[in-house]
Amino acid sequence: MLDVSLVGTGGMVPMPKRFLSSMIARLNGRMLLVDCGEGTQVSLKNLGWGFKTIDAILFTHYHADHISGLPGMLHAINNTGREEPLKLIGPKGLVIVVDALRVIAPELNFDVEYIVLDEEQNKFFVSDIEIDYIFVEHSVKCVAYKFEVYRKGQFQVEKARALNLPKNLWGKIQKEGKAIFEGKEYTEDMVLGEPRRGIKVSYCTDSRPVKRLVDFAKNSDLFVCEGMYGEDEKLQKAKENKHMVFSEAAKIAKEADVKELWLTHFSPSLNDPEHFIKNATDIFSNTKVGYDNMTTNILFKD
């Protein structure tokens, strides 16, 4: 099971009832945080998941509303007594920006490790979650992220019996991936069936619609996408500022055949996003307007 929550849903500046856009994912108690604008640690504290087990903070880009809350977040994590390294992940410029922000957060109990993303798009794992990314279209270099949790195949009793493996080793192989019996090593691929469907979550803010985003989000269980403006009449403004309107996000969701779409990153002028939800649901019915601390538990499918 993967827990996902929108820590904030606003764009540009925090509002009295809307913190800046951020998402957190939790698997087996370990967490990944995406973006960290001003006040993110306050909304995360309201969520109640804690700070100590955040293993990585990923940045989509380096506009202030997506990274200026980092010093406060580092202090919040530090106050938990964490000593494990914390990974900071983002496109080129990460080290320069973080070093500048850390002038006011210099002393930490833990080390900071940097993963700088490049155009080669190399996948990697953090906390048993595979992280993938693509560069999207914004006014500065910006990435969209995809998080996948894989699921092994079911244990095949017939295969284990055919290998004459004693029952007391079955659990060991499933848990540790291998076991030694009568001097021979038996691995999980010898007793497991085909891998089962896992969980996929895609996240994109601050971008115009691009074709590669459709392919990237394909078949996601959850697609979190910006909807800076609700009304189609603001399409030109969205184009000028490299953002999307609700209907454009919905078209991506439909073409990508995702299970569910959550809209986020609302303009400060968008006081009532629900008023424009039909602009999205007419295109992709399973669309929800995001709100701070909106949470779901995505279960593995049998």
Backbone as a ProteinNet text record, in pm:
[ID]
protein_1_A
[PRIMARY]
MLDVSLVGTGGMVPMPKRFLSSMIARLNGRMLLVDCGEGTQVSLKNLGWGFKTIDAILFTHYHADHISGLPGMLHAINNTGREEPLKLIGPKGLVIVVDALRVIAPELNFDVEYIVLDEEQNKFFVSDIEIDYIFVEHSVKCVAYKFEVYRKGQFQVEKARALNLPKNLWGKIQKEGKAIFEGKEYTEDMVLGEPRRGIKVSYCTDSRPVKRLVDFAKNSDLFVCEGMYGEDEKLQKAKENKHMVFSEAAKIAKEADVKELWLTHFSPSLNDPEHFIKNATDIFSNTKVGYDNMTTNILFKD
[TERTIARY]
84.5	0	87.7	51.1	121.2	26.1	66.7	-12	36.5	-57.9	-24.3	-108.5	-44.8	-118.6	-67.2	-159.9	-122.6	-95	30	66.6	15.8	15.1	-37.8	-85.6	-169.6	-229.3	-225.3	-153.3	-151	-30.2	-43	67.1	104.2	227.7	283.1	303.4	195.9	208.4	115.1	154.2	62.8	-54.9	-170.4	-292.7	-338	-427.3	-470.9	-520.6	-586.2	-638.3	-579.7	-464.2	-404.9	-253.6	-180.9	-35.2	13.7	140.7	197.4	206.4	201.4	190.7	305.1	267.2	362.7	287	360.2	300.1	395.3	340.3	423	369.5	462.4	427.5	493.7	420.4	471.7	455.5	564.6	565	638.7	570.4	630.5	694.6	630.2	676.8	781.3	840.3	940.7	874.5	924.3	852.1	940.5	875.8	935.7	848.5	911	839.9	873.9	772	793.9	765	865.6	861.5	842.3	890.2	894.1	892.9	777.3	763.3	745.3	727.6	712.8	599.3	629.9	528.3	494.3	566	532.6	538.6	635.4	647.7	526.8	457.4	338.8	225.5	202.2	96.5	129.9	257.4	298.2	277.2	299.4	273.4	124.3	41	-103.9	-145.1	-73.9	-104.4	-78	27.1	53.5	137.8	203.7	287.7	428.8	463.8	596.6	697.3	822	929.9	1049.9	1066.9	1191.8	1220	1115.7	1138.2	1126.9	1137.6	1147.5	1287.9	1297	1426.9	1476	1385.1	1426.4	1326.8	1379.4	1296.4	1330.3	1228.2	1246.5	1190.3	1264.2	1219.6	1188.5	1072.8	1038.8	1119.4	1139.3	1218.1	1246.8	1312.1	1361.8	1295.7	1169.9	1093.2	1064.7	1054	1046	931.1	816.9	701.2	719.1	833.2	858.9	982.2	1056.6	1179	1210.9	1146.6	1188.3	1159.9	1080.2	1053.6	1155.9	1259.8	1357.3	1428.5	1476.8	1545.2	1458.4	1332.7	1242.8	1219	1208.1	1187.8	1309.3	1429.2	1551	1557.7	1518.6	1516.3	1414.3	1297.4	1194	1242.1	1309.7	1363.7	1474.7	1558.7	1670.4	1621.9	1511.5	1458.8	1405.9	1390	1346	1461.4	1584.1	1701.4	1751.1	1701.9	1744.5	1895.9	1958.6	2101	2131.2	2029.7	2048.7	2061.8	2136.7	2147.9	2011.7	1995.2	1874.3	1911.2	1836.4	1863	1783.7	1849.9	1784.7	1801.1	1689.6	1686.6	1624.2	1684.4	1627.6	1714.4	1667.7	1744.8	1870.1	1944.9	2070.1	2048.2	2141.9	2131.1	2098.9	2072.6	2031.4	2130.8	2258.1	2358.5	2373.6	2374.3	2389.1	2272.1	2150.9	2031.6	2025	2048.9	2041.1	2149.8	2270.9	2378.8	2343.9	2278.7	2238.4	2132.8	2034.1	1929.2	1982.8	2085.2	2138.4	2226.6	2245.4	2314.5	2238.8	2105.7	2025.6	1984.3	2039.9	2017.7	2147	2255.5	2387.2	2415.7	2357.2	2394	2286.1	2321.7	2228.5	2294.4	2213.8	2264.7	2294.3	2240.4	2250.7	2321.6	2375.6	2437.4	2331.1	2360.4	2274.4	2343.4	2271.4	2323.4	2245.8	2316.6	2253.6	2241.6	2125.7	2107.2	2060.2	2148	2117.1	2068.2	1950.2	1887.5	1938.8	1963.3	2008.2	1914.8	1945.4	1856.8	1857.5	1950.8	1958.8	1846.2	1779.1	1662.1	1692.9	1777.9	1810.9	1718.9	1652.4	1566.2	1651.3	1597.5	1670	1569.8	1616.1	1529.9	1564.2	1460.8	1474	1362.6	1398.3	1299.2	1206.8	1264.3	1191.2	1091.2	1101	1016.7	1105.3	1069	1144.6	1099.7	1195.4	1167.5	1211.6	1120.6	1148.6	1111.3	1160.9	1132.8	1146.8	1081.2	1101	1106.2	1169.7	1169.4	1044.6	977.8	853.2	873.2	766	776.3	730.7	827.5	799.8	898	889	975.8	1119.3	1139.2	1273.4	1277.8	1397.2	1410.1	1325.8	1239.5	1140.3	1116.1	1093	1069.8	936.7	882.6	769.2	824.3	761.3	809	706.7	759.8	675.4	731.6	641.4	680.7	615.7	696.6	642.9	687.3	592	619	592.9	693.6	679.8	632.9	573.3	519.9	563.3	624.1	671.5	554.9	585.5	485.4	450.2	341.5	299.1	388.6	402.1	479.8	409.4	484.1	429	465.8	368.9	392.2	440.3	381.4	417.9	566.2	616.2	758.1	847.7	809.6	889.6	893.4	779.3	773.7	853.3	847.8	922.4	1072.6	1115.9	1257.6	1293.8	1191.4	1210.4	1258.6	1214.5	1250.3	1163.4	1220.4	1139.7	1059.9	943.9	853.4	915.5	1006.5	1063.9	1153.2	1183.6	1263.7	1176.8	1050	964.9	956.8	930.9	919.6	1050.6	1162.1	1294	1322	1287.4	1309.8	1223.5	1098.8	1009.9	1057.7	1111.8	1152.5	1291.2	1385.2	1524.3	1567.2	1484.7	1516.2	1596.7	1648.4	1726.8	1741	1781.8	1806.9	1901.7	1978.2	2070.8	2012.3	2008.7	1958.9	2048.8	2106.1	2195.3	2306.6	2362.3	2476.7	2444.6	2316.1	2277	2194	2215.7	2140.6	2013.4	1902.7	1774.4	1729	1694.2	1655.3	1505.9	1454.8	1309.9	1254.8	1334.8	1284	1254	1306	1283.2	1149.6	1090.3	967.1	852.7	876.6	772	712.5	587.1	522	560.4	487.6	514.5	488.7	569.1	545.4	402.9	343.1	206.9	208	91.5	81.3	112	196.3	232.7	147.6	210	141.7	222	151.2	217.8	148.5	226.6	176.4	262.3	197.5	268.4	233.2	330.8	314	374.3	293.8	342.5	282	366.9	321	409.9	356.3	432.1	479.1	382.3	415.8	298.2	328	228.6	206.7	93.8	73.5	176.6	243	338.6	310	330.6	297.9	371.2	496.4	573.4	513.3	436.3	372.5	263.1	194.7	92.2	155.7	264.1	333.4	389.8	438.6	502.1	401.3	281.8	180.1	92.7	118.1	33.3	-1	-131.7	-184.5	-151.3	-126.9	-100.8	-225.5	-205.5	-317.3	-366	-273.1	-305.9	-216.8	-278.4	-205.1	-236.7	-136.1	-150.2	-95.5	-180.5	-140.9	-187	-107.5	-144.1	-270.2	-348.3	-461.3	-458.6	-365.2	-343.1	-468.3	-540.4	-662.1	-778.3	-893.7	-1008.8	-1080.8	-1092.3	-1172.2	-1091.3	-1154.8	-1088.1	-1057.5	-1129.6	-1106.2	-966.7	-900.2	-765.5	-657.2	-695.4	-599.9	-479.8	-503.7	-393.9	-297.9	-354.6	-270.9	-189.8	-253.2	-182.2	-65.5	-86.6	20.2	134.7	100.6	203.1	288.4	224.4	295.3	342.2	324.4	367.7	297.1	164.2	82.7	-31.9	-126.4	-240.7	-371.3	-477.6	-614	-666.8	-776.7	-831.9	-852.4	-908.2	-943.1	-819.3	-708.5	-586.1	-531.7	-535.9	-492.4	-581.1	-710.7	-804.6	-779	-741.5	-711.1	-589.7	-489.4	-371.8	-412.8	-494.2	-539.1	-615.6	-701.9	-780.8	-691.8	-600.5	-513.2	-416.8	-377	-284.8	-356.7	-489.5	-570.5	-535	-528.7	-498.3	-625.6	-610	-726.9	-796.7	-716.4	-773.1	-684.2	-746.2	-674.9	-704.4	-598.6	-612.6	-554	-633.2	-585.8	-523.8	-417.4	-347.8	-281.7	-204.7	-129.4	-222.1	-317.7	-417.5	-365.5	-403.8	-369.2	-430.6	-363.1	-422	-556.6	-576.9	-704.3	-816.5	-782.2	-881.2	-935.3	-1031.2	-1082.3	-1164.3	-1234.9	-1323.5	-1300.7	-1196.7	-1168.1	-1284.7	-1363.2	-1476.3	-1576.6	-1581.6	-1676.2	-1648.7	-1522.7	-1484.4	-1456.4	-1490.9	-1457.2	-1518.1	-1634.3	-1700.2	-1615.9	-1532.1	-1443.2	-1348.1	-1319.6	-1233.8	-1315.2	-1421.1	-1496	-1571	-1602.6	-1664.4	-1569.1	-1440.1	-1338.1	-1289.8	-1261.9	-1216.2	-1296	-1387.7	-1488	-1429.2	-1324.5	-1269.8	-1164.1	-1207	-1121.7	-1167.6	-1071.3	-1101.9	-1020.4	-1082.4	-1011	-933.5	-804.4	-721.8	-741.5	-712.7	-713.9	-603.6	-559.5	-449.4	-480.1	-385.4	-394	-494.7	-534.1	-613.5	-528.1	-583.7	-503.2	-574.5	-496.4	-550	-453.9	-506	-426.9	-444.3	-339.6	-346.9	-305.2	-398.2	-374.7	-325.9	-250.9	-213.3	-337.7	-343.8	-454.4	-419.7	-516	-491.8	-482.8
-119.6	0	124.1	220.9	348.3	458.8	534.1	647.9	773.2	852.6	976.4	1090.2	1205.3	1321.7	1448.6	1538.6	1671.9	1759.2	1792.9	1876.7	2018.9	2063.1	2194.4	2192.7	2289.3	2289.2	2426.2	2521.1	2655.9	2682	2782.6	2827	2970.8	3004.3	3140.4	3186.8	3200.2	3246	3164.1	3139.1	3068.3	3157	3094.7	3166.1	3121.1	3196.7	3160.3	3016.5	2963	2827.4	2736.2	2777	2697.7	2716.9	2611.6	2617.8	2589.7	2608.9	2592.7	2445.5	2421.6	2285.5	2195.9	2081.4	1980.2	1849.3	1738.7	1606.7	1518.8	1432.2	1337.3	1195.9	1101.4	961.1	880.2	781.2	699.9	551.2	478	333.1	267.3	178.6	107.8	203.5	317.3	412.5	511.4	489.5	580.5	674.5	798.3	900.6	974.6	1019.6	1107.3	1231.9	1349.1	1476.1	1542.3	1589.2	1658.6	1807.3	1888.8	2034.1	2080.8	2200.7	2248.2	2401.2	2458.2	2603.1	2656.9	2785.8	2854.1	2792.8	2753.7	2701.8	2555.5	2483.3	2342	2261.5	2292.2	2213.9	2232.4	2346.9	2369.5	2277.4	2272.3	2185.2	2038.9	2003.9	1866	1829.3	1922.7	1897.7	1876	1952.4	1932.5	1793.9	1742.4	1609.3	1502.2	1521.5	1429.6	1308.3	1307.1	1192.7	1202.5	1314.8	1332.7	1376.2	1392.9	1442.1	1347.2	1266.1	1192.1	1093.9	1034.2	930.4	981.7	1113.6	1168	1136.1	1050.5	1008	1091.4	1164.4	1247.8	1361.4	1476.2	1587.4	1609.9	1600.9	1615.6	1750.4	1820.1	1950.1	1941.8	1996	2001.4	2109.9	2223.7	2335	2432.2	2543.8	2629.9	2767.1	2775.8	2895.1	2893	3010.4	3022.7	2942.3	2937.1	2867.7	2715.9	2666.7	2523.2	2484.2	2584.3	2548.8	2639.8	2755.4	2851.9	2804.6	2699.5	2646.4	2545	2522.7	2419.5	2444.4	2564.7	2582.4	2541.7	2583.7	2545.8	2397	2333.1	2188.2	2114.8	2161.3	2098.6	2109	2223.5	2239.6	2145.4	2131.4	2042.6	1898.6	1855.8	1719.8	1704.6	1806.9	1802.3	1789.8	1855.2	1853.2	1716.4	1624.4	1488.5	1402.5	1453.5	1375	1284.9	1304.2	1221.4	1230.7	1116.9	1113.3	1050.9	985.1	925.2	1035	1010.8	1110.6	1140.5	1261.2	1304.4	1334.4	1278.1	1303.1	1424.3	1511.4	1624.1	1601.5	1606.1	1564.1	1674.2	1704.9	1805.8	1828.2	1911.5	1938.5	2021.1	2048.8	2123.8	2256.5	2290.8	2409.6	2377.3	2249.1	2205.7	2247	2218.2	2241.6	2390.9	2471.4	2617.1	2674.5	2635.7	2688.3	2643.4	2515.7	2463.5	2524.4	2536.6	2596.9	2739.2	2812.9	2949.5	2950.6	2860.8	2853.9	2805.4	2723.1	2666.7	2764.2	2882.8	2985.7	3010.6	2993.8	3014.2	2881.2	2771.4	2639.5	2559.1	2610.5	2549.8	2424.8	2413.2	2305.2	2196.4	2078.2	1965.7	1843.2	1757.8	1632.8	1529.5	1551.1	1452.2	1512.4	1424.9	1468	1488	1575.2	1598.1	1540.1	1455.3	1395.7	1451.1	1485.2	1546	1445.9	1445.9	1373	1475.5	1508.8	1609	1537.5	1573.1	1506.3	1565.2	1478.4	1525.1	1473.4	1509	1475.2	1326.6	1250	1107.8	1027.6	1087.2	1026	885.8	880.8	755	730.6	617.1	581.6	541.9	559.4	519.5	491.1	423.1	386.2	466.8	507.7	564	502.5	442.2	382.6	283.4	197.7	93	147.8	276.1	336.7	373.3	327.7	366.4	505.4	592.7	730.1	749	797.2	829.1	975.9	1037.6	1179.1	1213.5	1320.2	1379.1	1530	1596.5	1742.4	1789.8	1887.6	1937.9	2082.3	2152.5	2284.9	2395.3	2463	2575.7	2688.1	2797.4	2912.4	2889.4	2789.8	2746.1	2594.8	2537.3	2392.1	2327	2233.2	2177.5	2031.2	1947.7	1805.9	1760.6	1656.5	1583.4	1451.8	1399.3	1277.2	1164.9	1043	923.6	831.1	776.6	688.6	552.5	448.6	313.9	221.4	144.2	40.9	-93.3	-176.7	-304.9	-412.9	-515.8	-624.1	-758.1	-838.1	-968.4	-1061.8	-1168.5	-1269.2	-1349.1	-1422.6	-1503.7	-1626.6	-1670.1	-1790.5	-1911.4	-1990.7	-2108.1	-2235.2	-2285.3	-2404	-2520.9	-2537.3	-2650	-2645.5	-2523.5	-2509.6	-2546.2	-2500.5	-2529.6	-2679	-2743.8	-2888.6	-2965.6	-2916.7	-2983.5	-2976.7	-2871.7	-2855.9	-2927.4	-2989.8	-3058.6	-2964.9	-2840.7	-2743.9	-2764.4	-2775.9	-2792	-2665.5	-2681.9	-2570	-2461.1	-2498.3	-2397.2	-2297.2	-2323.5	-2230	-2143.7	-2177.2	-2102.1	-1954	-1929.8	-1791.7	-1716.8	-1785.8	-1722.8	-1673.5	-1756.7	-1718	-1597.3	-1598.8	-1486.3	-1356.9	-1368	-1249.6	-1199.8	-1292.8	-1255.2	-1272.7	-1337.3	-1352.1	-1476	-1545.1	-1665.7	-1748.7	-1873.6	-1962.5	-2072.8	-2125.3	-2234.3	-2364.5	-2467.8	-2598.8	-2706.6	-2788.2	-2897.5	-2848.4	-2730.9	-2677	-2605.4	-2594.3	-2528.4	-2404.1	-2299.2	-2175	-2176.2	-2145.1	-2133.8	-1987.8	-1929.8	-1788.7	-1774.1	-1655.7	-1634.2	-1654.3	-1626.6	-1643.8	-1789.9	-1881.2	-2024.1	-2070	-1988	-2031.9	-1928.9	-1817	-1715.4	-1716.5	-1673.9	-1660.1	-1529	-1491.4	-1367.3	-1246.9	-1140.1	-1018.7	-968.5	-923.1	-870.6	-719.3	-665.8	-522.7	-446	-345.7	-264.4	-139.2	-29.4	98.9	206.1	294.5	401.8	535.2	634.5	769.7	868.1	956.7	1058.4	1196.9	1288.2	1421.8	1526.3	1625.5	1732.4	1865.5	1962.1	2100	2190.9	2308.5	2410.9	2361.4	2336.2	2293.6	2318.2	2338.7	2330.8	2181.9	2147.9	2008.9	1971.4	1860.6	1811.7	1664.2	1620.2	1482.4	1380.9	1407.4	1310.4	1290	1387.2	1373.3	1267.4	1255.9	1152.3	1014.3	994	864.9	836.4	939.7	926.7	882.2	940.1	912	792.2	727.2	619	518	492.6	390.7	415	539.1	569.3	543.8	494.4	481.2	618.8	712.6	849.8	944.6	1043.7	1148.2	1280.5	1340.6	1471.3	1574.2	1666.8	1759.8	1901.3	1995.5	2134.3	2174.1	2259.7	2324	2469.2	2542.5	2680.1	2765.3	2744.6	2822	2726.8	2758	2671.3	2694.2	2819.9	2853.6	2849.1	2799.9	2792.9	2931.5	3032.3	3168.8	3220.1	3151.2	3193.2	3110.2	3044	2961.4	3042.5	3160.2	3242.4	3280.3	3313.3	3346.1	3224.8	3108.4	2985.3	2961.2	2986.4	2969.1	3066.2	3189.2	3291	3257.3	3202.3	3173.9	3029.8	2951.9	2811.4	2728.4	2741.1	2664.1	2598.6	2537.3	2469.6	2517.6	2500	2514.4	2374	2366.4	2236.4	2140.9	2192.8	2105.4	2043.1	2115.2	2060.3	1945.7	1962	1853.5	1731	1753.7	1643.1	1568.4	1640.7	1575.9	1484.9	1529.8	1445.1	1318.7	1335.2	1220.8	1120.4	1171.4	1083.2	1008.2	1079.6	1017.3	919	947.7	859.7	741.5	743.5	635.1	609.6	717.9	704	665.6	618.1	579.9	701.8	800.1	914.2	1035.9	1152.1	1278.9	1369	1421.6	1523.8	1653.8	1759.3	1890.7	1964.4	2040.3	2113.9	2237.4	2309.5	2428	2536.6	2576.9	2674.9	2817.9	2900	3042.2	3107.3	3205.7	3278.1	3342.1	3370.5	3430.2	3328.1	3198.3	3092.1	3057.6	3135.3	3119.9	2992.9	2951	2835.2	2740.5	2657.1	2565.1	2472.5	2433.9	2344.1	2402.9	2534.7	2600.5	2563.1	2526.2	2497.3	2348.7	2262.5	2122.2	2056.9	2105.4	2045.8	2061.1	2164.8	2180.9	2062.7	1998.2	1879.7	1751.4	1738.5	1612.7	1584.3	1687.1	1664.2	1590.6	1600.7	1534.8	1406.1	1413.8	1297.2	1292.4	1197.5	1198.9	1180.3	1100.6	1073.8	1178.3	1302.8	1415.8	1471.1	1502.2	1563.2	1690.6	1790.9	1913.6	1888.8	1910.2	1884.7	1989.6	1950.6	2044.2	2001.8	2091	2062.5	1944	1850.2	1726.8	1627.1	1642.8	1541	1414.6	1302.3	1181	1060.4	968.1	841.1	728.2	608.1	487.5	401.4	387.9	311.4	168	76.1	-64.5	-141.9	-246.9	-338.5	-410.5	-430.6	-505	-652.6	-738.1	-881.7	-925.9
0	0	0	-82.2	-89.3	-44.7	56.6	103.4	32	-15.5	-86.5	-30.6	-7.5	41.7	-24.2	-52.5	-100.7	20.9	41.1	154.6	133.7	9.3	-26.4	-169.9	-207.4	-341.6	-409.2	-351.8	-407.2	-495.2	-579.7	-663.2	-632.3	-651.5	-641.2	-496.9	-420.7	-282	-193.4	-67.3	23.2	58.8	77.5	112.4	251.4	315.8	451.1	465.3	361.9	369.5	261.6	208	99.7	99.1	141.3	136.1	-5.4	-27.8	-161.4	-201.1	-331.2	-384.9	-341.1	-287.1	-243.7	-228.9	-247.6	-230.1	-150.7	-67.2	6.1	-17.3	-32.9	-51.9	58.7	112.2	222.7	192	205.7	183.6	299.8	368.8	481.8	582.7	602.8	702	654.2	536.5	481.1	381.6	372.5	295.7	196.1	87.1	-12.7	-23.7	-19.8	-29.5	-161.7	-233.3	-359.5	-340.4	-360.3	-348.3	-204.1	-178.8	-40.5	-40.4	-68.6	-68.2	72.6	80.9	209.9	292.5	415.5	506.8	490.1	403.2	380.6	510	596.1	719.6	810.8	800.8	882.7	838.2	707.6	655.2	678.6	667.2	691.6	837.7	927.7	1069.3	1093.4	1022.4	1033.2	985.6	884.6	832.2	937.7	1016.9	1127	1093.7	980.1	943.1	999.2	1056.6	1111.5	1006.6	1051.5	965.1	959.9	1062.2	1079	966.8	908.6	807.6	665.1	646.6	509.9	458.5	359.4	308.1	191.1	127.2	14.1	-5.2	-48.5	-93.4	-239.9	-324.6	-469	-513.3	-596.2	-645.2	-794.3	-831.2	-972.9	-1043.7	-974.7	-1028.1	-913.4	-945.8	-839.4	-832.7	-868.5	-835.7	-685.5	-626.5	-480.9	-420.8	-490.9	-432.5	-428.7	-479.1	-477	-394.6	-345.9	-273.3	-155.7	-143.3	-39.7	102.4	118.2	251.7	299.1	219.1	254.4	388	418	547.7	666.7	666.5	775	780.5	663.6	659.4	713.4	678.5	729.2	881.4	934.5	1080.2	1144.4	1080.7	1135	1137.7	1031.3	1027.2	1130.8	1141.5	1235.5	1379.9	1410.3	1546.8	1589.5	1493.7	1527.4	1576.5	1562.9	1599.3	1488.6	1369	1256.1	1236	1208.3	1179.3	1043.4	984.1	851.9	746.5	639.7	532.5	469.9	423.9	353.5	209.7	115.9	-25.3	-73.7	-146.6	-214.4	-363.7	-436	-576.2	-660.7	-774.1	-862.7	-984.9	-1078.7	-1199.9	-1172.1	-1277.1	-1266.6	-1192.9	-1106.5	-1023.9	-880.1	-853	-719.3	-611.3	-631.2	-527.3	-499.5	-604.1	-587.5	-508.6	-545	-478.8	-333.2	-309.6	-173.3	-85.2	-137.6	-59	-17.6	-106.8	-74	36	27.3	128.1	262.6	258.1	382.5	460.8	407.9	485.8	616.5	612.8	733.7	798	747.3	809.3	800.2	860.7	839.2	921.3	1039.3	1129.7	1133.7	1084.6	1081	1141.4	1201.9	1258	1150.3	1031.7	924.8	803.5	720.7	596	489.1	394.3	278.6	155.5	83.2	-39.6	-159.1	-266.1	-383.1	-497.5	-561.4	-687.3	-790.3	-883.5	-985.6	-1111.2	-1156.9	-1270.7	-1402.1	-1497.3	-1628.1	-1736.8	-1858.9	-1970.6	-2004.6	-1949.7	-1982.7	-1919.1	-1820.2	-1756.5	-1702.2	-1603.5	-1538.6	-1419.5	-1416.9	-1304.7	-1184.9	-1066.2	-946.4	-835.2	-730.2	-618.5	-494.6	-421.3	-287.5	-203.2	-91.2	0.2	-70.5	-154.9	-227.1	-329.1	-361.5	-464.2	-582	-701.7	-820.4	-865	-886.2	-926.5	-1071.2	-1151.9	-1291.4	-1312.7	-1417	-1440.3	-1587.7	-1627.7	-1760.6	-1744.5	-1837.7	-1839.9	-1913.4	-1855.6	-1913	-1960.1	-1990.4	-2052.9	-1957.7	-1897.8	-1808.9	-1842.1	-1769.8	-1797.3	-1751.1	-1664.8	-1624.1	-1636.3	-1622.7	-1631.5	-1522.1	-1560.7	-1469.3	-1504.6	-1401.8	-1426.6	-1368.5	-1428.1	-1371.8	-1318.8	-1213.4	-1149.8	-1162	-1159.7	-1153.8	-1047.2	-964.5	-854.7	-875.1	-877.5	-896.7	-783.6	-735.7	-636.3	-702.6	-707.4	-774.4	-676.6	-731.5	-649.1	-707.6	-624.4	-669	-701.2	-773.1	-802.5	-677.8	-683.9	-570.9	-556	-431.9	-403.9	-464.4	-538.8	-606.9	-528.3	-454.5	-371.5	-457.1	-574.8	-660.9	-699.4	-726.6	-763.8	-645.9	-526.3	-407.3	-379.7	-395.6	-371.2	-475.8	-598.6	-705.5	-681.1	-609.4	-576.5	-445.4	-382.6	-254.3	-143.8	-150	-47.1	76	193.8	315.8	344.8	406.3	430.8	517.7	606.6	694.6	620.8	492.9	412.2	320.6	307.8	216.2	255.2	382.9	429.4	417.7	441.6	432.8	290.4	192.3	52.7	16.2	62.2	30.9	96.7	216.7	291.7	250.8	233.7	209.1	63.8	-15.7	-157.7	-191.8	-90.7	-117.9	9.5	-8.6	105.1	59.9	153.3	124.7	180.5	97.7	140.8	81.1	170.8	131.8	39.6	76.8	4.4	-124.9	-161	-285.5	-255	-333.1	-314.5	-399.1	-333.8	-402.7	-395.1	-508.7	-514.7	-541.7	-511.1	-519.1	-659.5	-761.8	-898.9	-931.1	-849.2	-870.6	-814.2	-724.9	-658.8	-668.6	-734.4	-747.9	-887.4	-897.8	-1027.2	-1093.8	-1197	-1269.2	-1178.6	-1191.9	-1111.6	-1129.2	-1019.9	-1024.3	-1043.8	-1079.3	-1102.5	-974.5	-986.9	-872.7	-862.1	-818.6	-801.1	-873	-941.8	-1015.9	-988.4	-948.3	-924.2	-1003	-1078.6	-1156.3	-1104.8	-1113.7	-1054.9	-1147.8	-1183.7	-1272.1	-1232.2	-1199.6	-1182.7	-1266.3	-1297.3	-1369.7	-1506.1	-1593.3	-1728.9	-1822.2	-1946.2	-2051.9	-2084	-2144.4	-2185.8	-2293	-2276	-2374.3	-2399.1	-2522.3	-2560.6	-2473.5	-2440.9	-2362.2	-2223.1	-2175.7	-2044.8	-2049.4	-2161.6	-2178.2	-2168.6	-2241.4	-2238.8	-2099.8	-2034.9	-1903.9	-1797.7	-1800.1	-1697.8	-1732	-1842.9	-1892.3	-1782.8	-1767.2	-1675.5	-1528.4	-1492.3	-1350.7	-1266.9	-1146.4	-1052.9	-1008.6	-999.1	-962.3	-1040.7	-1102.1	-1173.7	-1105.9	-1043.9	-980.1	-1077.4	-1119.2	-1224.9	-1192	-1234	-1209.5	-1286.2	-1222	-1286.3	-1240.8	-1293.4	-1247.1	-1260.3	-1371.7	-1397.8	-1426.1	-1372.8	-1391.4	-1521.9	-1562.5	-1679.4	-1809	-1916.3	-2046.2	-2101.4	-2054.6	-2101.8	-2065.5	-1971.9	-1932.5	-2000.7	-2110.4	-2182.3	-2230.8	-2284.2	-2335	-2222	-2107.3	-1992	-1948.5	-1954.8	-1920.2	-2015.7	-2142.2	-2241.4	-2214.5	-2183.9	-2160.3	-2037.3	-1935.3	-1809.8	-1797.7	-1906.2	-1908.6	-1801.8	-1797.2	-1704.3	-1781.4	-1709.3	-1771.3	-1711.9	-1790.3	-1738.8	-1708.7	-1634.4	-1593	-1710.3	-1818.3	-1930.5	-1994.5	-1992.9	-2051.5	-1965.9	-1834.8	-1746.4	-1765.5	-1782	-1800.3	-1931.5	-2035.7	-2163.8	-2150.5	-2076.6	-2053.6	-1978.9	-1874.4	-1795.8	-1881.8	-1968.1	-2054.5	-2152.8	-2218.6	-2317.9	-2252.5	-2128.4	-2057.8	-1992.9	-1995.2	-1939.2	-1792.8	-1714.6	-1572	-1497.8	-1374.8	-1295.8	-1235	-1190.1	-1118.8	-1138.5	-1149.4	-1165.1	-1046.5	-984.9	-881.6	-935.5	-931.7	-974.3	-856.8	-884.7	-779.3	-838.1	-755.7	-796.2	-852.4	-770.7	-813.6	-800.6	-894.4	-890.6	-767	-706	-592.8	-626.4	-754.2	-796.5	-808.6	-801.3	-815.4	-676.1	-630.8	-494.5	-475.3	-578.2	-567.3	-684.8	-677.3	-788.1	-822	-721.1	-745.1	-844.6	-852.2	-942.6	-1089.1	-1118.2	-1256.9	-1281.1	-1185.3	-1196.1	-1319.6	-1363.2	-1479.5	-1606.3	-1611.1	-1726.5	-1739.9	-1627.9	-1629.7	-1639.5	-1559.1	-1555	-1684.8	-1762.5	-1893.7	-1986.9	-1958.2	-2040.5	-1974.8	-1844.7	-1769.4	-1640.2	-1631.9	-1525.2	-1385.6	-1373.6	-1240.2	-1201.4	-1202.3	-1164.8	-1030.9	-945.5	-816.4	-799.9	-740.3	-705.8	-576.9	-581.9	-465.3	-356.9	-233.6	-121.4	-25	58.5	149.3	239.6	245.4	324.2	268.2	142.8	74.8	63.5	107.4	123	64.8	11.4	-36.9	-2.3	4.3	26	-98.3	-176.8	-300.2	-271.2	-290.1	-256.9	-378.2	-351.4	-459.1	-508.2	-639.1	-698.1	-702.4	-668.9	-675.3	-820.6
[MASK]
++++++++++++++++++++++++++++++++++++++++++++++++++++++++++++++++++++++++++++++++++++++++++++++++++++++++++++++++++++++++++++++++++++++++++++++++++++++++++++++++++++++++++++++++++++++++++++++++++++++++++++++++++++++++++++++++++++++++++++++++++++++++++++++++++++++++++++++++++++++++++++++++++++++++++++++

